[in-house]
Amino acid sequence: MIWENWSDFFAMGGYALYVWGSLLVVFAFMAGEVLLVGARKKTILQQIRHVREPRNRSKS
């Protein structure tokens, strides 16, 4: 498809809502995935620190 100007490009031959909407959804899911992976990594590292820390046991 050859566009004569930028508005034709952004209109995508009348399918702009589907094209740009799909790209928006894909990028939103990709950003969400990055955030979820970061949160999961933080949780796992906290769990590892909790397991490794010495336990304070009182000797009676």
A tleap script that builds the chain and sets N, CA, C and O, in Angstrom:
source leaprc.protein.ff14SB
mol = sequence {
  NMET ILE TRP GLU ASN TRP SER ASP PHE PHE
  ALA MET GLY GLY TYR ALA LEU TYR VAL TRP
  GLY SER LEU LEU VAL VAL PHE ALA PHE MET
  ALA GLY GLU VAL LEU LEU VAL GLY ALA ARG
  LYS LYS THR ILE LEU GLN GLN ILE ARG HIE
  VAL ARG GLU PRO ARG ASN ARG SER LYS CSER
}
set mol.1.N position { 0.838 -1.169 0.000 }
set mol.1.CA position { 0.000 0.000 0.000 }
set mol.1.C position { 0.892 1.245 0.000 }
set mol.1.O position { 1.837 1.328 0.785 }
set mol.2.N position { 0.608 2.178 -0.846 }
set mol.2.CA position { 1.388 3.406 -0.939 }
set mol.2.C position { 0.520 4.560 -0.439 }
set mol.2.O position { -0.603 4.758 -0.902 }
set mol.3.N position { 1.064 5.315 0.514 }
set mol.3.CA position { 0.341 6.444 1.077 }
set mol.3.C position { 0.897 7.739 0.493 }
set mol.3.O position { 2.105 7.894 0.319 }
set mol.4.N position { -0.002 8.650 0.198 }
set mol.4.CA position { 0.403 9.932 -0.373 }
set mol.4.C position { 0.779 10.944 0.704 }
set mol.4.O position { 1.534 11.879 0.437 }
set mol.5.N position { 0.265 10.770 1.904 }
set mol.5.CA position { 0.601 11.678 3.003 }
set mol.5.C position { 0.448 10.940 4.332 }
set mol.5.O position { 0.012 9.790 4.371 }
set mol.6.N position { 0.811 11.615 5.412 }
set mol.6.CA position { 0.794 10.970 6.729 }
set mol.6.C position { -0.626 10.659 7.194 }
set mol.6.O position { -0.839 9.653 7.871 }
set mol.7.N position { -1.579 11.477 6.855 }
set mol.7.CA position { -2.947 11.195 7.297 }
set mol.7.C position { -3.474 9.914 6.652 }
set mol.7.O position { -4.227 9.170 7.280 }
set mol.8.N position { -3.085 9.654 5.408 }
set mol.8.CA position { -3.458 8.386 4.774 }
set mol.8.C position { -2.806 7.204 5.500 }
set mol.8.O position { -3.417 6.151 5.683 }
set mol.9.N position { -1.566 7.408 5.900 }
set mol.9.CA position { -0.874 6.341 6.635 }
set mol.9.C position { -1.601 6.033 7.939 }
set mol.9.O position { -1.870 4.874 8.253 }
set mol.10.N position { -1.919 7.098 8.705 }
set mol.10.CA position { -2.570 6.874 10.002 }
set mol.10.C position { -4.004 6.376 9.850 }
set mol.10.O position { -4.531 5.750 10.769 }
set mol.11.N position { -4.640 6.634 8.727 }
set mol.11.CA position { -5.992 6.137 8.475 }
set mol.11.C position { -5.983 4.656 8.109 }
set mol.11.O position { -6.991 3.968 8.274 }
set mol.12.N position { -4.854 4.166 7.615 }
set mol.12.CA position { -4.674 2.751 7.265 }
set mol.12.C position { -5.764 2.226 6.342 }
set mol.12.O position { -6.262 1.116 6.527 }
set mol.13.N position { -6.126 3.016 5.364 }
set mol.13.CA position { -7.109 2.570 4.378 }
set mol.13.C position { -8.472 2.294 4.975 }
set mol.13.O position { -9.210 1.452 4.465 }
set mol.14.N position { -8.816 2.983 6.039 }
set mol.14.CA position { -10.117 2.794 6.680 }
set mol.14.C position { -10.108 1.775 7.807 }
set mol.14.O position { -11.135 1.560 8.451 }
set mol.15.N position { -8.982 1.150 8.052 }
set mol.15.CA position { -8.883 0.131 9.098 }
set mol.15.C position { -8.055 0.603 10.291 }
set mol.15.O position { -7.528 -0.215 11.046 }
set mol.16.N position { -7.941 1.909 10.461 }
set mol.16.CA position { -7.091 2.470 11.512 }
set mol.16.C position { -7.500 1.991 12.902 }
set mol.16.O position { -6.640 1.680 13.726 }
set mol.17.N position { -8.790 1.929 13.166 }
set mol.17.CA position { -9.249 1.509 14.489 }
set mol.17.C position { -8.751 0.098 14.813 }
set mol.17.O position { -8.311 -0.158 15.933 }
set mol.18.N position { -8.815 -0.792 13.870 }
set mol.18.CA position { -8.382 -2.166 14.088 }
set mol.18.C position { -6.848 -2.268 14.188 }
set mol.18.O position { -6.324 -2.958 15.062 }
set mol.19.N position { -6.150 -1.584 13.299 }
set mol.19.CA position { -4.689 -1.653 13.277 }
set mol.19.C position { -4.105 -1.029 14.529 }
set mol.19.O position { -3.347 -1.679 15.249 }
set mol.20.N position { -4.451 0.230 14.800 }
set mol.20.CA position { -3.861 0.934 15.941 }
set mol.20.C position { -4.391 0.381 17.260 }
set mol.20.O position { -3.667 0.353 18.255 }
set mol.21.N position { -5.638 -0.054 17.273 }
set mol.21.CA position { -6.181 -0.683 18.478 }
set mol.21.C position { -5.457 -1.974 18.812 }
set mol.21.O position { -5.171 -2.248 19.978 }
set mol.22.N position { -5.161 -2.768 17.789 }
set mol.22.CA position { -4.434 -4.022 17.997 }
set mol.22.C position { -3.029 -3.759 18.498 }
set mol.22.O position { -2.553 -4.441 19.406 }
set mol.23.N position { -2.359 -2.769 17.911 }
set mol.23.CA position { -1.011 -2.432 18.382 }
set mol.23.C position { -1.039 -1.940 19.822 }
set mol.23.O position { -0.156 -2.279 20.609 }
set mol.24.N position { -2.036 -1.150 20.170 }
set mol.24.CA position { -2.162 -0.656 21.541 }
set mol.24.C position { -2.338 -1.816 22.524 }
set mol.24.O position { -1.710 -1.840 23.583 }
set mol.25.N position { -3.181 -2.762 22.172 }
set mol.25.CA position { -3.404 -3.921 23.046 }
set mol.25.C position { -2.122 -4.742 23.195 }
set mol.25.O position { -1.784 -5.161 24.302 }
set mol.26.N position { -1.413 -4.972 22.098 }
set mol.26.CA position { -0.167 -5.745 22.154 }
set mol.26.C position { 0.852 -5.056 23.049 }
set mol.26.O position { 1.459 -5.700 23.904 }
set mol.27.N position { 1.048 -3.748 22.861 }
set mol.27.CA position { 2.024 -3.030 23.681 }
set mol.27.C position { 1.600 -2.970 25.140 }
set mol.27.O position { 2.452 -3.018 26.028 }
set mol.28.N position { 0.304 -2.867 25.407 }
set mol.28.CA position { -0.190 -2.864 26.791 }
set mol.28.C position { 0.099 -4.208 27.462 }
set mol.28.O position { 0.528 -4.246 28.616 }
set mol.29.N position { -0.132 -5.304 26.747 }
set mol.29.CA position { 0.151 -6.625 27.316 }
set mol.29.C position { 1.648 -6.837 27.517 }
set mol.29.O position { 2.064 -7.454 28.498 }
set mol.30.N position { 2.458 -6.327 26.590 }
set mol.30.CA position { 3.908 -6.455 26.742 }
set mol.30.C position { 4.392 -5.667 27.960 }
set mol.30.O position { 5.230 -6.156 28.717 }
set mol.31.N position { 3.876 -4.462 28.154 }
set mol.31.CA position { 4.249 -3.664 29.328 }
set mol.31.C position { 3.781 -4.352 30.604 }
set mol.31.O position { 4.506 -4.385 31.598 }
set mol.32.N position { 2.578 -4.895 30.577 }
set mol.32.CA position { 2.068 -5.633 31.740 }
set mol.32.C position { 2.923 -6.838 32.068 }
set mol.32.O position { 3.161 -7.137 33.239 }
set mol.33.N position { 3.381 -7.522 31.052 }
set mol.33.CA position { 4.241 -8.693 31.261 }
set mol.33.C position { 5.548 -8.295 31.927 }
set mol.33.O position { 6.016 -8.972 32.842 }
set mol.34.N position { 6.141 -7.190 31.466 }
set mol.34.CA position { 7.390 -6.708 32.065 }
set mol.34.C position { 7.165 -6.362 33.541 }
set mol.34.O position { 7.982 -6.713 34.392 }
set mol.35.N position { 6.068 -5.682 33.841 }
set mol.35.CA position { 5.767 -5.315 35.224 }
set mol.35.C position { 5.522 -6.548 36.091 }
set mol.35.O position { 5.990 -6.610 37.228 }
set mol.36.N position { 4.799 -7.520 35.567 }
set mol.36.CA position { 4.524 -8.737 36.338 }
set mol.36.C position { 5.788 -9.552 36.584 }
set mol.36.O position { 5.966 -10.101 37.672 }
set mol.37.N position { 6.662 -9.639 35.596 }
set mol.37.CA position { 7.920 -10.367 35.772 }
set mol.37.C position { 8.781 -9.670 36.824 }
set mol.37.O position { 9.397 -10.333 37.659 }
set mol.38.N position { 8.827 -8.343 36.789 }
set mol.38.CA position { 9.585 -7.603 37.796 }
set mol.38.C position { 9.038 -7.810 39.195 }
set mol.38.O position { 9.804 -7.982 40.144 }
set mol.39.N position { 7.724 -7.795 39.330 }
set mol.39.CA position { 7.106 -8.018 40.644 }
set mol.39.C position { 7.375 -9.434 41.134 }
set mol.39.O position { 7.646 -9.645 42.317 }
set mol.40.N position { 7.303 -10.395 40.236 }
set mol.40.CA position { 7.560 -11.793 40.624 }
set mol.40.C position { 9.012 -11.983 41.048 }
set mol.40.O position { 9.293 -12.704 42.006 }
set mol.41.N position { 9.940 -11.334 40.333 }
set mol.41.CA position { 11.355 -11.417 40.691 }
set mol.41.C position { 11.576 -10.849 42.082 }
set mol.41.O position { 12.303 -11.434 42.884 }
set mol.42.N position { 10.958 -9.721 42.370 }
set mol.42.CA position { 11.096 -9.099 43.695 }
set mol.42.C position { 10.579 -10.038 44.785 }
set mol.42.O position { 11.215 -10.182 45.830 }
set mol.43.N position { 9.439 -10.672 44.551 }
set mol.43.CA position { 8.854 -11.600 45.515 }
set mol.43.C position { 9.762 -12.803 45.744 }
set mol.43.O position { 9.955 -13.231 46.882 }
set mol.44.N position { 10.316 -13.346 44.673 }
set mol.44.CA position { 11.195 -14.514 44.788 }
set mol.44.C position { 12.459 -14.151 45.558 }
set mol.44.O position { 12.906 -14.919 46.411 }
set mol.45.N position { 13.035 -12.997 45.269 }
set mol.45.CA position { 14.238 -12.576 45.990 }
set mol.45.C position { 13.955 -12.362 47.472 }
set mol.45.O position { 14.799 -12.679 48.309 }
set mol.46.N position { 12.789 -11.832 47.812 }
set mol.46.CA position { 12.409 -11.676 49.216 }
set mol.46.C position { 12.260 -13.033 49.890 }
set mol.46.O position { 12.660 -13.204 51.041 }
set mol.47.N position { 11.689 -13.992 49.182 }
set mol.47.CA position { 11.531 -15.327 49.747 }
set mol.47.C position { 12.889 -15.983 49.977 }
set mol.47.O position { 13.092 -16.652 50.991 }
set mol.48.N position { 13.810 -15.796 49.054 }
set mol.48.CA position { 15.150 -16.363 49.205 }
set mol.48.C position { 15.854 -15.730 50.399 }
set mol.48.O position { 16.480 -16.435 51.190 }
set mol.49.N position { 15.761 -14.405 50.542 }
set mol.49.CA position { 16.379 -13.722 51.684 }
set mol.49.C position { 15.788 -14.222 52.989 }
set mol.49.O position { 16.511 -14.409 53.968 }
set mol.50.N position { 14.492 -14.438 53.013 }
set mol.50.CA position { 13.825 -14.920 54.231 }
set mol.50.C position { 14.322 -16.311 54.614 }
set mol.50.O position { 14.514 -16.594 55.797 }
set mol.51.N position { 14.529 -17.168 53.641 }
set mol.51.CA position { 14.990 -18.534 53.916 }
set mol.51.C position { 16.452 -18.519 54.362 }
set mol.51.O position { 16.833 -19.304 55.230 }
set mol.52.N position { 17.269 -17.649 53.791 }
set mol.52.CA position { 18.693 -17.624 54.099 }
set mol.52.C position { 19.028 -16.941 55.414 }
set mol.52.O position { 20.075 -17.222 55.996 }
set mol.53.N position { 18.166 -16.050 55.900 }
set mol.53.CA position { 18.525 -15.309 57.108 }
set mol.53.C position { 18.569 -16.244 58.323 }
set mol.53.O position { 17.755 -17.158 58.453 }
set mol.54.N position { 19.547 -15.987 59.213 }
set mol.54.CA position { 19.664 -16.864 60.374 }
set mol.54.C position { 18.449 -16.696 61.281 }
set mol.54.O position { 17.912 -15.603 61.458 }
set mol.55.N position { 18.056 -17.797 61.828 }
set mol.55.CA position { 16.893 -17.771 62.711 }
set mol.55.C position { 17.349 -17.514 64.134 }
set mol.55.O position { 18.292 -18.134 64.627 }
set mol.56.N position { 16.668 -16.599 64.775 }
set mol.56.CA position { 16.991 -16.296 66.170 }
set mol.56.C position { 16.229 -17.270 67.058 }
set mol.56.O position { 15.020 -17.158 67.260 }
set mol.57.N position { 16.974 -18.214 67.569 }
set mol.57.CA position { 16.363 -19.208 68.454 }
set mol.57.C position { 16.917 -18.994 69.850 }
set mol.57.O position { 18.130 -18.940 70.054 }
set mol.58.N position { 16.036 -18.878 70.776 }
set mol.58.CA position { 16.490 -18.691 72.156 }
set mol.58.C position { 16.788 -20.056 72.758 }
set mol.58.O position { 16.012 -21.003 72.633 }
set mol.59.N position { 17.960 -20.121 73.426 }
set mol.59.CA position { 18.353 -21.381 74.064 }
set mol.59.C position { 17.888 -21.356 75.510 }
set mol.59.O position { 18.243 -20.457 76.272 }
set mol.60.N position { 17.102 -22.335 75.876 }
set mol.60.CA position { 16.591 -22.378 77.235 }
set mol.60.C position { 17.195 -23.523 77.994 }
set mol.60.O position { 16.880 -23.720 79.168 }
savepdb mol mol.pdb
quit
